[in-house]
Amino acid sequence: MSANLRAGMLAVAADRGADDDELLAARNGLRPAADLAWAYLDRSAEPWLLVLDTRA
């Protein structure tokens, strides 16, 4: 996973309520950032749309 995509997934997770310990674990490679983001998106009460721009 590229650094930009990882950072974006961590931002999504943080926006949806991931705590600092979970975010730190993902930043340190102990948990995939994408898995953390999907977990929080899956339980989000609000609708969401995730757009991945691979042009960069």
Secondary structure, DSSP 4 states (H G I P E B T S, - for coil): --HHHHHHHHHHHHHTT--HHHHHHHHTTSS-HHHHHHHHHHT-SS----------
